[in-house]
Amino acid sequence: MQKGLKAFFVHFFVTVFFVIAALAYFYPVLQGKVIEQSDIVQFTGMAKEQNDFRKKNRRRALLD
């Protein structure tokens, strides 16, 4: 019985440690912070520029 109780406490404390470590590591994400992805920002700007050109000139950029 003592052996099983010791194994339970070891597993319990290791699990609690990993939960605390994960919460500490992902704390900025839990606050709602995100990393800015420059490739997505650049794509959004490029797509807007193409759409603006298409609306203004009634043709597609670089293809017509």
C-alpha positions as CSV (number, residue, x, y, z in Angstrom):
1,M,0.0,0.0,0.0
2,Q,2.8,2.4,0.9
3,K,4.5,1.8,-2.5
4,G,1.3,2.6,-4.4
5,L,0.7,5.8,-2.4
6,K,4.3,7.0,-3.0
7,A,3.9,6.4,-6.7
8,F,0.6,8.3,-6.7
9,F,2.2,11.3,-5.0
10,V,5.2,11.3,-7.3
11,H,2.9,11.2,-10.4
12,F,0.6,13.9,-8.9
13,F,3.5,16.3,-8.1
14,V,5.1,15.8,-11.5
15,T,1.7,16.4,-13.2
16,V,1.2,19.6,-11.1
17,F,4.8,20.7,-12.0
18,F,4.1,20.3,-15.7
19,V,0.8,22.1,-15.5
20,I,2.5,25.1,-13.7
21,A,5.4,25.1,-16.2
22,A,2.9,25.1,-19.2
23,L,0.9,27.9,-17.7
24,A,4.0,29.9,-17.1
25,Y,5.3,29.3,-20.6
26,F,2.0,30.1,-22.3
27,Y,1.1,33.0,-20.0
28,P,1.3,35.6,-22.8
29,V,-1.1,33.6,-24.9
30,L,-3.5,33.4,-22.0
31,Q,-3.4,37.2,-21.9
32,G,-4.5,37.3,-25.5
33,K,-1.1,38.4,-27.0
34,V,-0.1,37.1,-30.4
35,I,3.1,37.2,-32.4
36,E,2.8,39.4,-35.5
37,Q,3.4,37.3,-38.6
38,S,5.1,39.6,-41.1
39,D,4.4,37.4,-44.1
40,I,0.6,37.6,-43.4
41,V,0.8,41.4,-43.0
42,Q,2.7,41.8,-46.2
43,F,0.3,39.5,-48.1
44,T,-2.7,41.6,-46.8
45,G,-1.0,44.8,-48.0
46,M,-0.1,43.3,-51.4
47,A,-3.7,41.9,-51.9
48,K,-5.2,45.3,-51.0
49,E,-2.9,47.1,-53.5
50,Q,-3.9,44.6,-56.3
51,N,-7.6,45.1,-55.5
52,D,-7.2,48.9,-55.5
53,F,-5.4,48.7,-58.9
54,R,-8.1,46.4,-60.3
55,K,-10.9,48.8,-59.2
56,K,-9.1,51.9,-60.5
57,N,-7.9,50.6,-63.9
58,R,-10.5,47.8,-64.7
59,R,-7.8,45.3,-65.4
60,R,-5.6,42.9,-63.5
61,A,-2.1,44.0,-62.6
62,L,0.7,42.4,-64.7
63,L,-1.6,40.2,-66.6
64,D,-3.5,42.3,-69.1
